[in-house]
Amino acid sequence: MTTTAKKEMCGMLHGIATSRGLTKEELDASPGEFEDHLQAITEQWYGNGMGDADKAMGQ
């Protein structure tokens, strides 16, 4: 994942989380659900999606 893509994904996740009531302290807590699980799962899904897109394009 590129640095730009990671920054955009993290920004999107933070925006969604804060709009649903999580505080900055909760987002930065480690261990914490957001920091330790949600970000990792999202990065994995992003990678899977990019891989699937490459396959669909014949790469």
C-alpha positions as CSV (number, residue, x, y, z in Angstrom):
1,M,0.0,0.0,0.0
2,T,1.4,3.4,-0.9
3,T,1.9,6.1,1.7
4,T,-0.7,8.2,0.1
5,A,-3.3,5.4,0.0
6,K,-2.6,4.6,3.7
7,K,-3.0,8.2,4.7
8,E,-6.3,8.5,2.8
9,M,-7.6,5.2,4.3
10,C,-6.6,6.2,7.8
11,G,-8.2,9.6,7.4
12,M,-11.4,8.0,6.2
13,L,-11.5,5.6,9.1
14,H,-10.8,8.3,11.7
15,G,-13.6,10.4,10.2
16,I,-16.1,7.5,10.4
17,A,-15.0,6.6,13.9
18,T,-15.3,10.1,15.2
19,S,-18.6,10.7,13.6
20,R,-19.9,7.6,15.4
21,G,-18.7,9.0,18.8
22,L,-15.2,7.7,19.4
23,T,-12.8,10.2,20.9
24,K,-9.2,10.8,19.7
25,E,-8.0,9.1,22.9
26,E,-10.1,6.0,22.1
27,L,-8.7,6.0,18.5
28,D,-5.1,6.2,19.7
29,A,-5.5,3.7,22.6
30,S,-3.3,0.7,22.3
31,P,-4.3,-2.0,22.7
32,G,-7.6,-0.8,21.3
33,E,-10.2,-2.1,18.9
34,F,-9.6,0.7,16.3
35,E,-5.8,0.8,16.5
36,D,-5.1,-2.9,16.8
37,H,-8.0,-4.5,14.8
38,L,-9.9,-2.2,12.5
39,Q,-6.9,-0.6,10.8
40,A,-5.3,-3.9,10.2
41,I,-8.4,-5.5,8.8
42,T,-9.0,-2.5,6.5
43,E,-5.4,-2.7,5.2
44,Q,-5.9,-6.4,4.5
45,W,-9.2,-5.7,2.6
46,Y,-7.5,-2.9,0.6
47,G,-4.7,-5.2,-0.4
48,N,-7.2,-8.0,-1.4
49,G,-9.2,-5.5,-3.5
50,M,-6.1,-4.2,-5.2
51,G,-5.0,-7.8,-5.9
52,D,-8.4,-8.7,-7.3
53,A,-8.3,-5.6,-9.5
54,D,-4.9,-6.5,-10.9
55,K,-6.1,-10.0,-11.7
56,A,-9.2,-8.7,-13.4
57,M,-6.9,-6.5,-15.5
58,G,-4.7,-9.4,-16.4
59,Q,-1.7,-8.3,-14.4
